[in-house]
Amino acid sequence: MNIWKENVMEYLESRSLSYTIVGEFLSDLREKFKKGDNEMIKVAELKNVKQESRMMEKFVQEFRRVARGSGYKGRPLVEEFKRGMNRIIKQKLMESEHPPKNIKQ
């Protein structure tokens, strides 16, 4: 919390963050924390998505739904996808001659 406070104070002192009334500042603060909370919830949800015995298409659809809003992109998103896959399917894909490079493949 102290680091956040120092950052806000630095912005205020440099005048790159300006509020005309305290209410604007508090509203902005609430909105920023709310967004962070939603993202954390999505990340936790993403880590719990598992394929198990479902068909890959069903797993992909749920994964995409949960991934929206998680903030994950690129390599971290791919790693979460692989983590949630059925172990046997994941092993066969990794051992294949041409392993997939993206979720569509």
N, CA, C and O atoms as CSV, one atom per row, in Angstrom:
chain,resi,resn,atom,element,x,y,z
A,1,MET,N,N,0.827,-1.191,0.000
A,1,MET,CA,C,0.000,0.000,0.000
A,1,MET,C,C,0.871,1.253,0.000
A,1,MET,O,O,0.498,2.258,-0.605
A,2,ASN,N,N,2.007,1.211,0.658
A,2,ASN,CA,C,2.884,2.382,0.706
A,2,ASN,C,C,3.424,2.742,-0.675
A,2,ASN,O,O,3.562,3.922,-0.999
A,3,ILE,N,N,3.727,1.737,-1.485
A,3,ILE,CA,C,4.238,2.000,-2.837
A,3,ILE,C,C,3.165,2.705,-3.652
A,3,ILE,O,O,3.443,3.676,-4.356
A,4,TRP,N,N,1.915,2.200,-3.548
A,4,TRP,CA,C,0.818,2.832,-4.268
A,4,TRP,C,C,0.669,4.282,-3.819
A,4,TRP,O,O,0.511,5.172,-4.655
A,5,LYS,N,N,0.718,4.532,-2.511
A,5,LYS,CA,C,0.575,5.884,-1.967
A,5,LYS,C,C,1.682,6.786,-2.504
A,5,LYS,O,O,1.426,7.927,-2.889
A,6,GLU,N,N,2.900,6.281,-2.530
A,6,GLU,CA,C,4.021,7.071,-3.052
A,6,GLU,C,C,3.808,7.405,-4.526
A,6,GLU,O,O,4.087,8.527,-4.949
A,7,ASN,N,N,3.322,6.455,-5.303
A,7,ASN,CA,C,3.068,6.707,-6.727
A,7,ASN,C,C,2.008,7.782,-6.922
A,7,ASN,O,O,2.180,8.678,-7.749
A,8,VAL,N,N,0.913,7.701,-6.167
A,8,VAL,CA,C,-0.147,8.701,-6.284
A,8,VAL,C,C,0.378,10.065,-5.872
A,8,VAL,O,O,0.102,11.062,-6.538
A,9,MET,N,N,1.129,10.119,-4.786
A,9,MET,CA,C,1.678,11.403,-4.330
A,9,MET,C,C,2.617,11.997,-5.386
A,9,MET,O,O,2.605,13.203,-5.629
A,10,GLU,N,N,3.424,11.142,-6.005
A,10,GLU,CA,C,4.333,11.614,-7.053
A,10,GLU,C,C,3.547,12.200,-8.224
A,10,GLU,O,O,3.907,13.251,-8.753
A,11,TYR,N,N,2.466,11.515,-8.629
A,11,TYR,CA,C,1.619,12.018,-9.707
A,11,TYR,C,C,0.984,13.354,-9.326
A,11,TYR,O,O,0.965,14.296,-10.118
A,12,LEU,N,N,0.471,13.418,-8.108
A,12,LEU,CA,C,-0.176,14.657,-7.664
A,12,LEU,C,C,0.806,15.818,-7.620
A,12,LEU,O,O,0.486,16.933,-8.031
A,13,GLU,N,N,2.004,15.544,-7.119
A,13,GLU,CA,C,3.014,16.592,-7.015
A,13,GLU,C,C,3.510,17.047,-8.384
A,13,GLU,O,O,3.849,18.216,-8.564
A,14,SER,N,N,3.552,16.139,-9.339
A,14,SER,CA,C,4.014,16.510,-10.678
A,14,SER,C,C,2.880,17.085,-11.518
A,14,SER,O,O,3.092,17.497,-12.659
A,15,ARG,N,N,1.691,17.111,-10.959
A,15,ARG,CA,C,0.483,17.633,-11.587
A,15,ARG,C,C,0.048,16.846,-12.828
A,15,ARG,O,O,-0.752,17.343,-13.620
A,16,SER,N,N,0.561,15.635,-13.005
A,16,SER,CA,C,0.097,14.837,-14.132
A,16,SER,C,C,-1.195,14.104,-13.778
A,16,SER,O,O,-1.814,13.482,-14.642
A,17,LEU,N,N,-1.595,14.175,-12.535
A,17,LEU,CA,C,-2.855,13.611,-12.084
A,17,LEU,C,C,-3.572,14.742,-11.360
A,17,LEU,O,O,-3.166,15.151,-10.272
A,18,SER,N,N,-4.634,15.240,-11.969
A,18,SER,CA,C,-5.299,16.382,-11.336
A,18,SER,C,C,-6.778,16.117,-11.137
A,18,SER,O,O,-7.464,15.635,-12.038
A,19,TYR,N,N,-7.256,16.434,-9.958
A,19,TYR,CA,C,-8.662,16.308,-9.612
A,19,TYR,C,C,-9.115,17.649,-9.052
A,19,TYR,O,O,-8.409,18.281,-8.266
A,20,THR,N,N,-10.289,18.065,-9.464
A,20,THR,CA,C,-10.787,19.347,-8.959
A,20,THR,C,C,-11.499,19.172,-7.627
A,20,THR,O,O,-11.546,20.093,-6.811
A,21,ILE,N,N,-12.059,17.969,-7.412
A,21,ILE,CA,C,-12.709,17.715,-6.122
A,21,ILE,C,C,-12.326,16.311,-5.638
A,21,ILE,O,O,-11.982,15.436,-6.433
A,22,VAL,N,N,-12.391,16.124,-4.354
A,22,VAL,CA,C,-12.018,14.843,-3.746
A,22,VAL,C,C,-12.919,13.720,-4.263
A,22,VAL,O,O,-12.457,12.593,-4.444
A,23,GLY,N,N,-14.189,14.014,-4.500
A,23,GLY,CA,C,-15.116,13.003,-4.995
A,23,GLY,C,C,-14.664,12.378,-6.307
A,23,GLY,O,O,-14.830,11.176,-6.513
A,24,GLU,N,N,-14.093,13.187,-7.196
A,24,GLU,CA,C,-13.583,12.665,-8.472
A,24,GLU,C,C,-12.446,11.684,-8.218
A,24,GLU,O,O,-12.379,10.615,-8.825
A,25,PHE,N,N,-11.554,12.067,-7.310
A,25,PHE,CA,C,-10.419,11.209,-6.965
A,25,PHE,C,C,-10.925,9.876,-6.399
A,25,PHE,O,O,-10.467,8.813,-6.819
A,26,LEU,N,N,-11.858,9.929,-5.455
A,26,LEU,CA,C,-12.377,8.713,-4.831
A,26,LEU,C,C,-13.120,7.836,-5.833
A,26,LEU,O,O,-13.009,6.610,-5.789
A,27,SER,N,N,-13.872,8.455,-6.729
A,27,SER,CA,C,-14.586,7.708,-7.758
A,27,SER,C,C,-13.604,6.989,-8.682
A,27,SER,O,O,-13.793,5.820,-9.017
A,28,ASP,N,N,-12.558,7.699,-9.085
A,28,ASP,CA,C,-11.528,7.115,-9.942
A,28,ASP,C,C,-10.813,5.975,-9.218
A,28,ASP,O,O,-10.533,4.930,-9.805
A,29,LEU,N,N,-10.532,6.187,-7.969
A,29,LEU,CA,C,-9.856,5.176,-7.154
A,29,LEU,C,C,-10.706,3.907,-7.048
A,29,LEU,O,O,-10.199,2.801,-7.232
A,30,ARG,N,N,-11.983,4.068,-6.753
A,30,ARG,CA,C,-12.890,2.918,-6.657
A,30,ARG,C,C,-12.934,2.156,-7.983
A,30,ARG,O,O,-12.895,0.925,-7.999
A,31,GLU,N,N,-13.015,2.885,-9.083
A,31,GLU,CA,C,-13.093,2.257,-10.402
A,31,GLU,C,C,-11.836,1.452,-10.710
A,31,GLU,O,O,-11.921,0.346,-11.245
A,32,LYS,N,N,-10.678,1.997,-10.377
A,32,LYS,CA,C,-9.417,1.289,-10.641
A,32,LYS,C,C,-9.307,0.020,-9.802
A,32,LYS,O,O,-8.874,-1.016,-10.308
A,33,PHE,N,N,-9.690,0.084,-8.534
A,33,PHE,CA,C,-9.644,-1.100,-7.686
A,33,PHE,C,C,-10.684,-2.125,-8.125
A,33,PHE,O,O,-10.422,-3.327,-8.076
A,34,LYS,N,N,-11.850,-1.674,-8.549
A,34,LYS,CA,C,-12.908,-2.566,-9.011
A,34,LYS,C,C,-12.435,-3.343,-10.234
A,34,LYS,O,O,-12.664,-4.548,-10.337
A,35,LYS,N,N,-11.774,-2.649,-11.162
A,35,LYS,CA,C,-11.259,-3.308,-12.369
A,35,LYS,C,C,-10.240,-4.368,-11.979
A,35,LYS,O,O,-10.255,-5.474,-12.521
A,36,GLY,N,N,-9.357,-4.041,-11.046
A,36,GLY,CA,C,-8.352,-4.998,-10.590
A,36,GLY,C,C,-8.983,-6.209,-9.941
A,36,GLY,O,O,-8.523,-7.333,-10.143
A,37,ASP,N,N,-10.040,-5.995,-9.156
A,37,ASP,CA,C,-10.744,-7.104,-8.514
A,37,ASP,C,C,-11.372,-8.014,-9.558
A,37,ASP,O,O,-11.273,-9.236,-9.452
A,38,ASN,N,N,-12.020,-7.432,-10.571
A,38,ASN,CA,C,-12.640,-8.235,-11.629
A,38,ASN,C,C,-11.598,-9.061,-12.365
A,38,ASN,O,O,-11.835,-10.227,-12.683
A,39,GLU,N,N,-10.449,-8.461,-12.635
A,39,GLU,CA,C,-9.385,-9.169,-13.335
A,39,GLU,C,C,-8.872,-10.320,-12.481
A,39,GLU,O,O,-8.621,-11.409,-12.997
A,40,MET,N,N,-8.713,-10.092,-11.177
A,40,MET,CA,C,-8.245,-11.156,-10.284
A,40,MET,C,C,-9.244,-12.312,-10.240
A,40,MET,O,O,-8.846,-13.476,-10.196
A,41,ILE,N,N,-10.523,-11.997,-10.252
A,41,ILE,CA,C,-11.556,-13.036,-10.252
A,41,ILE,C,C,-11.467,-13.853,-11.533
A,41,ILE,O,O,-11.557,-15.081,-11.498
A,42,LYS,N,N,-11.289,-13.171,-12.668
A,42,LYS,CA,C,-11.177,-13.864,-13.954
A,42,LYS,C,C,-9.936,-14.762,-13.989
A,42,LYS,O,O,-9.998,-15.876,-14.509
A,43,VAL,N,N,-8.816,-14.292,-13.444
A,43,VAL,CA,C,-7.590,-15.089,-13.408
A,43,VAL,C,C,-7.813,-16.343,-12.569
A,43,VAL,O,O,-7.412,-17.436,-12.969
A,44,ALA,N,N,-8.448,-16.195,-11.413
A,44,ALA,CA,C,-8.725,-17.348,-10.550
A,44,ALA,C,C,-9.642,-18.335,-11.267
A,44,ALA,O,O,-9.441,-19.547,-11.187
A,45,GLU,N,N,-10.637,-17.817,-11.959
A,45,GLU,CA,C,-11.560,-18.665,-12.714
A,45,GLU,C,C,-10.812,-19.400,-13.830
A,45,GLU,O,O,-11.054,-20.582,-14.076
A,46,LEU,N,N,-9.906,-18.691,-14.497
A,46,LEU,CA,C,-9.129,-19.277,-15.593
A,46,LEU,C,C,-8.271,-20.434,-15.088
A,46,LEU,O,O,-8.132,-21.450,-15.769
A,47,LYS,N,N,-7.706,-20.284,-13.918
A,47,LYS,CA,C,-6.855,-21.337,-13.359
A,47,LYS,C,C,-7.653,-22.575,-12.960
A,47,LYS,O,O,-7.074,-23.643,-12.763
A,48,ASN,N,N,-8.970,-22.446,-12.839
A,48,ASN,CA,C,-9.805,-23.579,-12.467
A,48,ASN,C,C,-10.464,-24.278,-13.651
A,48,ASN,O,O,-11.141,-25.290,-13.469
A,49,VAL,N,N,-10.277,-23.756,-14.856
A,49,VAL,CA,C,-10.886,-24.387,-16.034
A,49,VAL,C,C,-10.068,-25.626,-16.395
A,49,VAL,O,O,-8.866,-25.550,-16.646
A,50,LYS,N,N,-10.751,-26.759,-16.414
A,50,LYS,CA,C,-10.102,-28.031,-16.740
A,50,LYS,C,C,-10.915,-28.745,-17.814
A,50,LYS,O,O,-12.145,-28.692,-17.810
A,51,GLN,N,N,-10.233,-29.400,-18.717
A,51,GLN,CA,C,-10.915,-30.147,-19.763
A,51,GLN,C,C,-11.548,-31.407,-19.207
A,51,GLN,O,O,-12.703,-31.709,-19.506
A,52,GLU,N,N,-10.809,-32.134,-18.411
A,52,GLU,CA,C,-11.237,-33.415,-17.854
A,52,GLU,C,C,-11.718,-34.333,-18.971
A,52,GLU,O,O,-10.954,-34.598,-19.898
A,53,SER,N,N,-12.940,-34.823,-18.922
A,53,SER,CA,C,-13.401,-35.771,-19.940
A,53,SER,C,C,-14.209,-35.099,-21.053
A,53,SER,O,O,-14.761,-35.779,-21.917
A,54,ARG,N,N,-14.277,-33.767,-21.030
A,54,ARG,CA,C,-15.052,-33.054,-22.064
A,54,ARG,C,C,-14.342,-33.093,-23.409
A,54,ARG,O,O,-13.128,-33.279,-23.487
A,55,MET,N,N,-15.125,-32.913,-24.461
A,55,MET,CA,C,-14.555,-32.779,-25.798
A,55,MET,C,C,-13.741,-31.494,-25.844
A,55,MET,O,O,-14.050,-30.533,-25.141
A,56,MET,N,N,-12.707,-31.479,-26.666
A,56,MET,CA,C,-11.813,-30.323,-26.763
A,56,MET,C,C,-12.590,-29.057,-27.134
A,56,MET,O,O,-12.316,-27.989,-26.586
A,57,GLU,N,N,-13.544,-29.156,-28.045
A,57,GLU,CA,C,-14.305,-27.984,-28.477
A,57,GLU,C,C,-15.030,-27.321,-27.306
A,57,GLU,O,O,-15.050,-26.094,-27.207
A,58,LYS,N,N,-15.619,-28.115,-26.427
A,58,LYS,CA,C,-16.319,-27.570,-25.249
A,58,LYS,C,C,-15.324,-26.886,-24.314
A,58,LYS,O,O,-15.599,-25.813,-23.777
A,59,PHE,N,N,-14.172,-27.515,-24.127
A,59,PHE,CA,C,-13.123,-26.935,-23.279
A,59,PHE,C,C,-12.646,-25.604,-23.858
A,59,PHE,O,O,-12.495,-24.626,-23.127
A,60,VAL,N,N,-12.409,-25.566,-25.163
A,60,VAL,CA,C,-11.940,-24.343,-25.824
A,60,VAL,C,C,-12.963,-23.219,-25.651
A,60,VAL,O,O,-12.596,-22.083,-25.349
A,61,GLN,N,N,-14.224,-23.532,-25.839
A,61,GLN,CA,C,-15.269,-22.507,-25.704
A,61,GLN,C,C,-15.312,-21.943,-24.290
A,61,GLN,O,O,-15.394,-20.728,-24.109
A,62,GLU,N,N,-15.257,-22.815,-23.288
A,62,GLU,CA,C,-15.277,-22.325,-21.910
A,62,GLU,C,C,-14.012,-21.543,-21.596
A,62,GLU,O,O,-14.071,-20.503,-20.938
A,63,PHE,N,N,-12.870,-22.034,-22.061
A,63,PHE,CA,C,-11.610,-21.351,-21.810
A,63,PHE,C,C,-11.646,-19.941,-22.395
A,63,PHE,O,O,-11.241,-18.986,-21.731
A,64,ARG,N,N,-12.120,-19.802,-23.615
A,64,ARG,CA,C,-12.193,-18.479,-24.247
A,64,ARG,C,C,-13.121,-17.544,-23.477
A,64,ARG,O,O,-12.817,-16.365,-23.299
A,65,ARG,N,N,-14.252,-18.077,-23.024
A,65,ARG,CA,C,-15.208,-17.258,-22.255
A,65,ARG,C,C,-14.554,-16.745,-20.975
A,65,ARG,O,O,-14.661,-15.564,-20.645
A,66,VAL,N,N,-13.884,-17.631,-20.266
A,66,VAL,CA,C,-13.263,-17.256,-18.990
A,66,VAL,C,C,-12.044,-16.366,-19.215
A,66,VAL,O,O,-11.773,-15.478,-18.407
A,67,ALA,N,N,-11.306,-16.592,-20.302
A,67,ALA,CA,C,-10.085,-15.824,-20.562
A,67,ALA,C,C,-10.367,-14.345,-20.828
A,67,ALA,O,O,-9.541,-13.486,-20.520
A,68,ARG,N,N,-11.544,-14.050,-21.405
A,68,ARG,CA,C,-11.900,-12.649,-21.649
A,68,ARG,C,C,-11.937,-11.901,-20.322
A,68,ARG,O,O,-12.629,-12.303,-19.387
A,69,GLY,N,N,-11.199,-10.830,-20.255
A,69,GLY,CA,C,-11.187,-10.016,-19.053
A,69,GLY,C,C,-10.145,-10.437,-18.033
A,69,GLY,O,O,-10.022,-9.809,-16.981
A,70,SER,N,N,-9.386,-11.501,-18.330
A,70,SER,CA,C,-8.367,-11.957,-17.376
A,70,SER,C,C,-7.077,-11.143,-17.483
A,70,SER,O,O,-6.262,-11.127,-16.561
A,71,GLY,N,N,-6.906,-10.474,-18.613
A,71,GLY,CA,C,-5.664,-9.736,-18.830
A,71,GLY,C,C,-4.554,-10.612,-19.392
A,71,GLY,O,O,-3.487,-10.104,-19.737
A,72,TYR,N,N,-4.784,-11.918,-19.490
A,72,TYR,CA,C,-3.776,-12.835,-20.015
A,72,TYR,C,C,-3.768,-12.762,-21.530
A,72,TYR,O,O,-4.820,-12.758,-22.171
A,73,LYS,N,N,-2.569,-12.704,-22.097
A,73,LYS,CA,C,-2.385,-12.693,-23.550
A,73,LYS,C,C,-1.104,-13.447,-23.871
A,73,LYS,O,O,-0.264,-13.662,-22.997
A,74,GLY,N,N,-0.962,-13.838,-25.099
A,74,GLY,CA,C,0.279,-14.454,-25.557
A,74,GLY,C,C,0.650,-15.707,-24.788
A,74,GLY,O,O,-0.193,-16.561,-24.512
A,75,ARG,N,N,1.924,-15.801,-24.447
A,75,ARG,CA,C,2.485,-16.992,-23.816
A,75,ARG,C,C,1.787,-17.368,-22.503
A,75,ARG,O,O,1.486,-18.546,-22.309
A,76,PRO,N,N,1.514,-16.418,-21.587
A,76,PRO,CA,C,0.826,-16.801,-20.340
A,76,PRO,C,C,-0.546,-17.432,-20.591
A,76,PRO,O,O,-0.950,-18.351,-19.878
A,77,LEU,N,N,-1.259,-16.937,-21.607
A,77,LEU,CA,C,-2.569,-17.491,-21.933
A,77,LEU,C,C,-2.425,-18.910,-22.475
A,77,LEU,O,O,-3.204,-19.793,-22.116
A,78,VAL,N,N,-1.441,-19.131,-23.331
A,78,VAL,CA,C,-1.190,-20.466,-23.886
A,78,VAL,C,C,-0.826,-21.440,-22.764
A,78,VAL,O,O,-1.288,-22.580,-22.756
A,79,GLU,N,N,-0.006,-20.994,-21.828
A,79,GLU,CA,C,0.394,-21.859,-20.714
A,79,GLU,C,C,-0.808,-22.255,-19.854
A,79,GLU,O,O,-0.904,-23.400,-19.413
A,80,GLU,N,N,-1.711,-21.324,-19.619
A,80,GLU,CA,C,-2.926,-21.652,-18.863
A,80,GLU,C,C,-3.793,-22.645,-19.631
A,80,GLU,O,O,-4.386,-23.550,-19.044
A,81,PHE,N,N,-3.859,-22.467,-20.946
A,81,PHE,CA,C,-4.623,-23.390,-21.772
A,81,PHE,C,C,-4.046,-24.800,-21.669
A,81,PHE,O,O,-4.783,-25.765,-21.466
A,82,LYS,N,N,-2.738,-24.913,-21.807
A,82,LYS,CA,C,-2.091,-26.221,-21.732
A,82,LYS,C,C,-2.268,-26.839,-20.352
A,82,LYS,O,O,-2.460,-28.050,-20.238
A,83,ARG,N,N,-2.207,-26.032,-19.314
A,83,ARG,CA,C,-2.355,-26.515,-17.953
A,83,ARG,C,C,-3.736,-27.140,-17.743
A,83,ARG,O,O,-3.871,-28.122,-17.014
A,84,GLY,N,N,-4.756,-26.571,-18.383
A,84,GLY,CA,C,-6.119,-27.060,-18.207
A,84,GLY,C,C,-6.491,-28.247,-19.075
A,84,GLY,O,O,-7.521,-28.886,-18.860
A,85,MET,N,N,-5.652,-28.539,-20.054
A,85,MET,CA,C,-5.949,-29.638,-20.978
A,85,MET,C,C,-5.860,-30.999,-20.304
A,85,MET,O,O,-5.162,-31.174,-19.305
A,86,ASN,N,N,-6.580,-31.953,-20.871
A,86,ASN,CA,C,-6.491,-33.348,-20.466
A,86,ASN,C,C,-5.031,-33.793,-20.625
A,86,ASN,O,O,-4.420,-33.546,-21.664
A,87,ARG,N,N,-4.484,-34.436,-19.619
A,87,ARG,CA,C,-3.066,-34.814,-19.596
A,87,ARG,C,C,-2.674,-35.696,-20.780
A,87,ARG,O,O,-1.607,-35.507,-21.363
A,88,ILE,N,N,-3.518,-36.646,-21.136
A,88,ILE,CA,C,-3.197,-37.579,-22.223
A,88,ILE,C,C,-3.175,-36.849,-23.564
A,88,ILE,O,O,-2.271,-37.061,-24.372
A,89,ILE,N,N,-4.161,-35.996,-23.801
A,89,ILE,CA,C,-4.198,-35.232,-25.058
A,89,ILE,C,C,-2.989,-34.298,-25.140
A,89,ILE,O,O,-2.347,-34.193,-26.185
A,90,LYS,N,N,-2.689,-33.634,-24.045
A,90,LYS,CA,C,-1.545,-32.723,-24.026
A,90,LYS,C,C,-0.247,-33.471,-24.355
A,90,LYS,O,O,0.575,-32.985,-25.133
A,91,GLN,N,N,-0.074,-34.633,-23.770
A,91,GLN,CA,C,1.127,-35.427,-24.013
A,91,GLN,C,C,1.222,-35.836,-25.487
A,91,GLN,O,O,2.292,-35.740,-26.088
A,92,LYS,N,N,0.109,-36.289,-26.068
A,92,LYS,CA,C,0.113,-36.700,-27.481
A,92,LYS,C,C,0.424,-35.520,-28.402
A,92,LYS,O,O,1.148,-35.671,-29.386
A,93,LEU,N,N,-0.121,-34.354,-28.082
A,93,LEU,CA,C,0.150,-33.172,-28.905
A,93,LEU,C,C,1.627,-32.775,-28.828
A,93,LEU,O,O,2.236,-32.424,-29.839
A,94,MET,N,N,2.184,-32.832,-27.639
A,94,MET,CA,C,3.581,-32.428,-27.470
A,94,MET,C,C,4.544,-33.421,-28.133
A,94,MET,O,O,5.640,-33.046,-28.550
A,95,GLU,N,N,4.132,-34.667,-28.223
A,95,GLU,CA,C,4.977,-35.693,-28.842
A,95,GLU,C,C,4.778,-35.789,-30.351
A,95,GLU,O,O,5.508,-36.511,-31.029
A,96,SER,N,N,3.792,-35.064,-30.879
A,96,SER,CA,C,3.516,-35.153,-32.316
A,96,SER,C,C,4.635,-34.512,-33.133
A,96,SER,O,O,5.411,-33.699,-32.630
A,97,GLU,N,N,4.696,-34.894,-34.384
A,97,GLU,CA,C,5.746,-34.401,-35.277
A,97,GLU,C,C,5.638,-32.891,-35.480
A,97,GLU,O,O,6.651,-32.196,-35.561
A,98,HIS,N,N,4.395,-32.385,-35.562
A,98,HIS,CA,C,4.145,-30.955,-35.737
A,98,HIS,C,C,3.221,-30.457,-34.633
A,98,HIS,O,O,2.016,-30.327,-34.846
A,99,PRO,N,N,3.778,-30.175,-33.443
A,99,PRO,CA,C,2.911,-29.721,-32.349
A,99,PRO,C,C,2.237,-28.393,-32.681
A,99,PRO,O,O,2.827,-27.559,-33.368
A,100,PRO,N,N,1.019,-28.188,-32.205
A,100,PRO,CA,C,0.298,-26.943,-32.516
A,100,PRO,C,C,0.993,-25.729,-31.930
A,100,PRO,O,O,1.632,-25.796,-30.881
A,101,LYS,N,N,0.850,-24.613,-32.641
A,101,LYS,CA,C,1.487,-23.373,-32.192
A,101,LYS,C,C,0.465,-22.403,-31.597
A,101,LYS,O,O,0.837,-21.391,-31.002
A,102,ASN,N,N,-0.822,-22.714,-31.759
A,102,ASN,CA,C,-1.854,-21.858,-31.180
A,102,ASN,C,C,-3.074,-22.702,-30.820
A,102,ASN,O,O,-3.135,-23.885,-31.152
A,103,ILE,N,N,-4.038,-22.095,-30.144
A,103,ILE,CA,C,-5.200,-22.824,-29.672
A,103,ILE,C,C,-6.035,-23.384,-30.811
A,103,ILE,O,O,-6.570,-24.486,-30.686
A,104,LYS,N,N,-6.164,-22.658,-31.922
A,104,LYS,CA,C,-6.954,-23.141,-33.053
A,104,LYS,C,C,-6.414,-24.451,-33.600
A,104,LYS,O,O,-7.184,-25.343,-33.956
A,105,GLN,N,N,-5.094,-24.569,-33.668
A,105,GLN,CA,C,-4.493,-25.792,-34.198
A,105,GLN,C,C,-4.741,-26.951,-33.260
A,105,GLN,O,O,-4.310,-28.071,-33.535
